Amino acid sequence: MKTLLKYFKGFEKETIIAPLFKMLEACFELFVPLVTARIIDIGIKSSDRRYILHQGILLVILGIVGLICSLTAQYFAAKAGMGVGANLRRDLYHHINTLDYEALDRTGTSTLITRITGDINTIQTGINLFLRLFMRAPFLVVGATIMAFFISPKVTMFFVIALALIGMTITIVMKWTMPRYKKVQEFLDQVVLHTSENYSGARVVRAFAREEDEYQEFAKVNDQLFLTQRKAGRVSGLLNPLTYAFANLGIVVIMIASADEVNIGGLGQGEVIALTNYMTQVLLALLIMANLIISVTRAFSSAARVSEVFALKPKMVEGERAVSEAVMEKSEAAVAFDHVSFTYHGQAKAALQDISFQAKRGSTIGVIGGTGSGKTTLVNLIERFYDVDCGQVLVGNTNVKEYTYHSLRALIGLVPQKAVLFTGTIRSNMQWRKPGASDEEIWAALKLAQAKEFVEKKTNQLAERVQAEGKNFSGGQRQRLTIARAFVGNPPVVILDDSASALDFATDKALRQGIKNHSHETTTFLVSQRVSTVRSADQILVLDNGLLVGKGTHEELFSTCQIYREICLSQLSKEEALTS
Ligand SMILES: Nc1ncnc2c1ncn2[C@@H]1O[C@H](COP(=O)(O)OP(=O)(O)OP(=O)(O)O)[C@@H](O)[C@H]1O
């Protein structure tokens, strides 16, 4: 939590000015009942119109100055709240980007989104309210009591009793409702999680006709939220009537107690009105304080949730060496695995066990295996998305741990399983690997990825807009664009992780031919469950349950590796498998 305090740096002025001006406003407010009393006791009593006018003007001035103070406080409090919120959001976003995959896997994307949006908004509102009210409300309570004391110490006694009763009511109600409001926050999290999961997977939900089930699930969480909210709301709904009842009772007692004083001339009628006004001021201040405490508590729990994310530290330590393409040119093996084993966090079983192979520079490596056999995990280790538990992954003859992330990943063009594009244009998406890549380079990559033809048909060609997640392109088009993106700038290593699954057979074949002809310097990993995709690779790695059960060419493996043979025969006839 302490780490969040540093975000007030740069807003010291606002943090002081906002409460100060709110206090000034409260000071002016405290004089109002006193002036009103004087108008009644002096002006009206002696029918002194001039006096009434003067005091009336004083009231207006008090009101205007109070308003100016209030607006100033509002401005500075909002500035501090928004400023702290913006800086916090920026740093949290940056911090999340530095986290390794393991930390991201553990936390979950939805939670991270809620924390960077909802939680920071709550903190922002909390700061704004706190700066405006944390001094004003107690100041008004104490100030109004002192003012009342000056008018009549005897009547102030009843005033204090009513105050204690109101304070007690607020404390009891808050003690009961606060934990419920915390629960409300938790259920709200679940509603957000459910909604975001459901909407991001809307097409799948519809395709599987799961609308009703998803609706039921949502309704369940939503009902829990509603019931908890209602429970808390019912009790907190008592807050206002109960406190007003005590305040009004106090006013009645003050009136009765003051009556005798007025009769014997110890107290003016206006002073009695001033006392009741102070009572109302105190009541409002206490109610505001109760709301403030609720908002600040919420802000604290949000701050704790944000701090939790800041506390997540990447386990991986970034290396310092800058790997360059020259390093690759010198080494015979572009990528090598040396007895690599890896287990995902919290998993009992290793995803990869004792994997060793060498990918020669300029060669094509096919990676094949059933679902969950470890293919994606293997290529993720080349990019160092995770650190291996045993052994080492070498790129350009050097352990990937020694390189800076940026220089390592700049050498690799990755086409992930899920074709992800970003809002912008085709050109801006194509320039992700190589900022400022020329149109010529982009068209060459599009041609290789079999995407040139359909991009040429677009009205704006490279300037064609890409909507969020590339929704205005078909699945196959998106895949081809992500393949092209990986080839822009000719990286020495390209990884295609099952990224041609949405392509028809002819396009897939043309793509493989294009990759083969592309560059003799590019080492390409083709991850697939399709034999047709990997069969012409220079070396095929066969994975089964995290084990490397075969490596060699298609022909070698077909005759020596039982699992590869089974995969081939499940997709091709024996003749097809034997003829290239
Ligand atoms: N982020 C993760 N956290 C925990 N376990 C994981 C994670 N990703 C994958 N696994 C597990 O690791 C194993 C290998 O998964 P991987 O994604 O590498 O398989 P794959 O061969 O690429 O499968 P597919 O062809 O279906 O994509 C699987 O058992 C999977 O459940």
The ligand as an SDF file (V2000), in Angstrom:
LIG
                    3D

 31 33  0  0  0  0  0  0  0  0999 V2000
   -0.4980  -21.6720  -19.4020 N   0  0  0  0  0  0  0  0  0  0  0  0
   -0.5600  -22.9370  -19.0270 C   0  0  0  0  0  0  0  0  0  0  0  0
   -0.6740  -23.2600  -17.7250 N   0  0  0  0  0  0  0  0  0  0  0  0
   -0.7260  -24.5370  -17.3320 C   0  0  0  0  0  0  0  0  0  0  0  0
   -0.6640  -25.5930  -18.1690 N   0  0  0  0  0  0  0  0  0  0  0  0
   -0.5500  -25.3390  -19.4670 C   0  0  0  0  0  0  0  0  0  0  0  0
   -0.5030  -24.0030  -19.9950 C   0  0  0  0  0  0  0  0  0  0  0  0
   -0.3900  -24.0590  -21.3360 N   0  0  0  0  0  0  0  0  0  0  0  0
   -0.3800  -25.3690  -21.6440 C   0  0  0  0  0  0  0  0  0  0  0  0
   -0.4760  -26.1310  -20.5520 N   0  0  0  0  0  0  0  0  0  0  0  0
   -0.4620  -27.6060  -20.4840 C   0  0  0  0  0  0  0  0  0  0  0  0
    0.7740  -28.0560  -21.0560 O   0  0  0  0  0  0  0  0  0  0  0  0
    0.5810  -29.1540  -21.9130 C   0  0  0  0  0  0  0  0  0  0  0  0
    1.1330  -28.8440  -23.3200 C   0  0  0  0  0  0  0  0  0  0  0  0
    0.3580  -27.7860  -23.8770 O   0  0  0  0  0  0  0  0  0  0  0  0
    0.6850  -27.1710  -25.3130 P   0  0  0  0  0  0  0  0  0  0  0  0
   -0.1650  -25.9800  -25.4740 O   0  0  0  0  0  0  0  0  0  0  0  0
    2.1410  -26.9890  -25.4350 O   0  0  0  0  0  0  0  0  0  0  0  0
    0.2150  -28.3430  -26.2540 O   0  0  0  0  0  0  0  0  0  0  0  0
    0.0870  -28.3740  -27.8470 P   0  0  0  0  0  0  0  0  0  0  0  0
    0.7770  -29.5970  -28.3030 O   0  0  0  0  0  0  0  0  0  0  0  0
    0.5290  -27.0920  -28.4380 O   0  0  0  0  0  0  0  0  0  0  0  0
   -1.4750  -28.5530  -28.0150 O   0  0  0  0  0  0  0  0  0  0  0  0
   -2.4330  -28.0450  -29.2010 P   0  0  0  0  0  0  0  0  0  0  0  0
   -2.0430  -28.7590  -30.4510 O   0  0  0  0  0  0  0  0  0  0  0  0
   -3.7840  -28.4730  -28.7290 O   0  0  0  0  0  0  0  0  0  0  0  0
   -2.2720  -26.5730  -29.2630 O   0  0  0  0  0  0  0  0  0  0  0  0
   -0.9050  -29.4460  -21.9070 C   0  0  0  0  0  0  0  0  0  0  0  0
   -1.1230  -30.5030  -21.0160 O   0  0  0  0  0  0  0  0  0  0  0  0
   -1.5580  -28.1920  -21.3550 C   0  0  0  0  0  0  0  0  0  0  0  0
   -2.6750  -28.5000  -20.5860 O   0  0  0  0  0  0  0  0  0  0  0  0
  1  2  1  0
  2  3  1  0
  2  7  2  0
  3  4  2  0
  4  5  1  0
  5  6  2  0
  6  7  1  0
  6 10  1  0
  7  8  1  0
  8  9  2  0
  9 10  1  0
 10 11  1  0
 11 12  1  0
 11 30  1  0
 12 13  1  0
 13 14  1  0
 13 28  1  0
 14 15  1  0
 15 16  1  0
 16 17  2  0
 16 18  1  0
 16 19  1  0
 19 20  1  0
 20 21  2  0
 20 22  1  0
 20 23  1  0
 23 24  1  0
 24 25  2  0
 24 26  1  0
 24 27  1  0
 28 29  1  0
 28 30  1  0
 30 31  1  0
M  END
$$$$
